[in-house]
Amino acid sequence: MKNLKLFGILMIFAGLFFSSCESVNEAQVVADEFYEAYNTEDEVKMESLLDKESVIDAGIKDEFYNVFDKHWQAFGKVTSHKKYGFSTSTNNGLTTVLLKFNCETEKGSTVYEKIRFVKRGTGYKIIQYEYNIDKTIIDKTED
């Protein structure tokens, strides 16, 4: 009986682990699309990656674009982005994924970025974006 309970617990943890990995991979695909749209200045594509409810309908889309514009002016294109951290959570039926990136830019700077995604329906959308040249700032802020 103890073996059966232990097996059940292990199966639950395995399910959670694989679900988390799948969520991170799905959000990573959206992040890759975001960086491609950012680099080509494709605002239509970028807007399609923003969460409608949290960003568009909430009226904060322009704030996102102001941050993107400041990033572009200071650093230019993102020539590479490498994920160095992630977390996932589910609250009230909504799954969110936080990905942290080490980015190299065309102006020779290293920038650390944090992108938070939410899954509504079938896909992930961006609900938060932050960047800083100081990694400790990105790592210290709320996950």
N, C-alpha and C positions, 0 to 999 in steps of 0.2 A: 504494500500500500504506500509506503514512504517513497519507493522508487517511482510509482505512478505520479505522486504529487510533485516530486522533483522534476520529472519529465515534463509535466504540465507547465511548471514554472519556467523551465528552460525554453519550452516552445513559445511561451508568451514573450519572453525576452528576445528570442530569435526573431519573432514576428515584428516586434517594435524596432529592432535594429535594422532589419531589411527594409521596413517601411521608411525609416529615417534616411537610409542611404538612397532610396528611390526618390524621396522628396528633395534631397540635396542635389541629386543628379538632374531632376526636372528643373529646379531653380537655376542650376548652373547653365543649362541650355538657354534660359531666358537672359541670364547675365551675359552670355556670349553674344546673343542677339542685340542686347543693349549696347555693348561696346562697339559692335559693328555699326549700329545705327548712329551712335555718338560720333565715331570717327568719320563717317560719311555725311554727318550733319543732316541725317534723315529724320526730321521732326515728326513726320507722319508715323514712321515706324516707332520712334521713341514714345510717342503718345499712346500707341497701341500696346505698349509694354507697361504703362502706368495703370494702376488699379482704378477702375471707374468710380467705385464707391468711395474709397479713401482719399483719392487725389482729385480726379476730374469733378465728380459731383460735389465734393467738399470745397471746391473753389481754390485749391492750392497748387494747381498745375503751374501757374506762372512762377511760384516760388521754386518749384523744381527746375524750371528753365533758367531762372536767375542763377541758381547754383551751378547748373551745367555750363552756362555762359562764363561764369567766373573761373571755373575749372579750365575751360577752353582757352581763355585769355592768358591765364597763368602758365599752363602746361602744354596746351595743344593736344594733339591726338594721344591716345593710349596705345603705345606700340606693343605692349604685352601686359597680360594680367594673369596672375597666378593666385589661386585660392590658398589661403594659409589658415583659415579657421571657419567654423560653421557651427550653428546650433539650430535645432528645430523645436517647435512646441505646438501643441494643439490646445485651444481654449474655445469653449462654446461651439465646437464643431469646425472651427477654422484652423487650418494648419498654416503656421508661418515658418519661414526659413530665413536665417540670417547667414549671409556669406561675407567673409572678409577677404580682401584682395591686396596683394602687393603689386602695384602697377608701375611700369616704366613708361615715360612719356617722350614725345618727340623733342621736347626742349631739354632733355637730359635729367629730368627730376624723377625721384622715386616718390610715389604718392600711395598712401594707404587708404583703402576705400571700404565702406561697409554698405551693403545693399540688403534690405529686408524685403521679402516677398510674402504674399498671401495667396492661398489657393482658394478660389471661389469657382465652383463647378469643376471644369476639367483642367484648368491651367493656372500657373503662377503669374502674378503681376507684381510690379514694384510698388511698395508703399513707403519706403524710406531710402534715402541716399545721403551718405556723408563721405567727406574726404578730408585728409589732413596729411601734411608731410611728416608729422610726428606720430609714429605708430602707437605710442602709449596713449594718445588721445583717443584713437579709434578703439583700442583694446580696453580702455578704461570706461568708456561710455556704456550705458545700459545695453545688455544683450537681451 
